[in-house]
């Protein structure tokens, strides 16, 4: 079973959603985990990432202050809390396990990808 992202859905602008990323039967506690998104007709873009211990996070400017990445290594799960959602946040969101303990903004730095979960924000 591969990396799984879940929690997407339809929400009104200003609302919140929490996405989850987990990988059954395979721990990623020694790796950073990143979130990316891809809107229709656009290239995939970096959203945020969290280091293996959860002590470092990084975000795209477009989501800074609204989105928060967190993790619970005991449960092998990473979250993306999305607040104050905007219609331009509409996209398929993917989680990915980084090659090492610290993740960057470049998708080449990630070696396993989830199947994606759709987030739609209505105006």
matplotlib code that plots the C-alpha trace (Angstrom):
import matplotlib.pyplot as plt

x = [0.0, 1.4, 1.5, -2.0, -3.3, -6.9, -9.2, -9.9, -13.4, -15.5, -15.4, -16.5, -13.9, -12.7, -13.2, -10.8, -9.7, -7.2, -5.4, -3.7, -0.8, 0.1, 1.9, 0.6, 3.2, 6.1, 7.4, 8.6, 9.7, 13.3, 12.3, 10.9, 7.4, 6.2, 2.9, 2.5, -0.6, -1.6, -4.4, -6.0, -3.8, -1.0, 2.3, 2.6, 3.8, 5.3, 3.0, 4.9, 7.2, 8.2, 11.5, 11.8, 11.6, 9.0, 11.3, 11.5, 8.8, 8.8, 5.9, 5.2, 4.6, 1.1, 0.1, 2.3, 0.2, -2.8, -1.4, 0.4, 2.2, 2.6, 3.4, 3.0, 5.8, 4.3, 1.2, 3.2, 1.0, 1.6, -1.1, -1.7, -4.1, -5.5, -7.3, -8.7, -9.0, -9.3, -10.7, -7.1, -6.3, -8.4, -6.1, -5.2, -3.0, -0.2, 2.0, 5.5, 8.3, 11.6, 14.9, 16.3, 15.5, 15.0, 12.7, 13.0, 10.8, 11.9, 9.9, 13.1, 14.0, 11.1, 11.1, 7.5, 4.3, 0.7, -2.3, -3.6, -6.8, -9.0, -9.6, -12.2, -12.8, -16.0, -16.3]
y = [0.0, 3.4, 6.7, 8.0, 11.5, 12.1, 14.8, 16.8, 18.1, 21.0, 24.1, 27.7, 30.5, 31.3, 27.8, 25.1, 21.6, 19.3, 16.9, 13.7, 11.7, 8.3, 5.2, 1.9, -0.7, 1.7, 4.3, 7.7, 9.0, 9.4, 11.5, 14.9, 15.0, 17.7, 18.8, 19.9, 20.8, 21.0, 23.0, 22.4, 23.7, 24.6, 22.9, 21.2, 23.6, 23.3, 24.1, 23.2, 20.7, 19.4, 17.9, 14.4, 15.5, 18.1, 20.9, 22.7, 23.7, 25.7, 27.1, 28.7, 32.4, 31.9, 29.9, 31.2, 32.2, 30.2, 26.6, 24.6, 21.3, 19.0, 15.4, 12.6, 10.1, 7.7, 7.4, 7.7, 10.6, 14.1, 16.8, 19.9, 22.2, 24.7, 27.8, 30.9, 29.0, 30.9, 29.8, 29.9, 27.1, 24.7, 21.9, 18.3, 18.1, 15.5, 14.4, 13.1, 11.6, 13.3, 11.6, 12.8, 14.3, 17.8, 18.6, 21.4, 23.0, 21.0, 17.9, 16.1, 15.9, 13.6, 9.9, 8.6, 10.3, 9.8, 9.6, 13.0, 14.4, 17.0, 20.3, 22.6, 26.1, 27.8, 31.6]
z = [0.0, -1.0, 0.6, 1.1, 1.3, 2.5, 3.9, 0.9, 0.0, -0.9, 1.4, 1.2, 1.0, 4.5, 5.7, 6.9, 6.0, 7.5, 5.2, 6.4, 4.9, 6.0, 4.7, 6.0, 6.9, 6.2, 8.6, 7.3, 10.7, 9.5, 6.5, 5.9, 4.3, 1.9, 0.5, -3.1, -5.1, -8.7, -10.1, -13.5, -16.3, -13.9, -12.9, -9.5, -6.8, -3.4, -0.5, 2.7, 4.3, 7.7, 8.9, 10.2, 13.9, 13.2, 14.4, 11.1, 8.7, 5.5, 3.4, 0.1, 0.3, -1.0, 2.1, 4.8, 7.8, 6.7, 6.4, 9.0, 8.5, 11.6, 12.2, 14.7, 14.2, 16.7, 14.4, 11.2, 10.0, 8.7, 8.6, 6.6, 8.4, 5.9, 7.3, 5.6, 2.3, -0.9, -4.3, -5.6, -3.2, -5.3, -6.5, -6.0, -3.0, -2.8, 0.1, -0.6, 1.4, 1.0, 0.3, 3.6, 7.0, 5.6, 2.6, 0.1, -2.4, -5.4, -6.2, -7.3, -3.6, -2.9, -3.6, -2.8, -3.7, -2.6, -4.9, -4.2, -2.6, -4.2, -2.4, -3.9, -2.4, -3.6, -3.6]

ax = plt.figure().add_subplot(projection="3d")
ax.plot(x, y, z, "-o")
ax.set_aspect("equal")
plt.show()
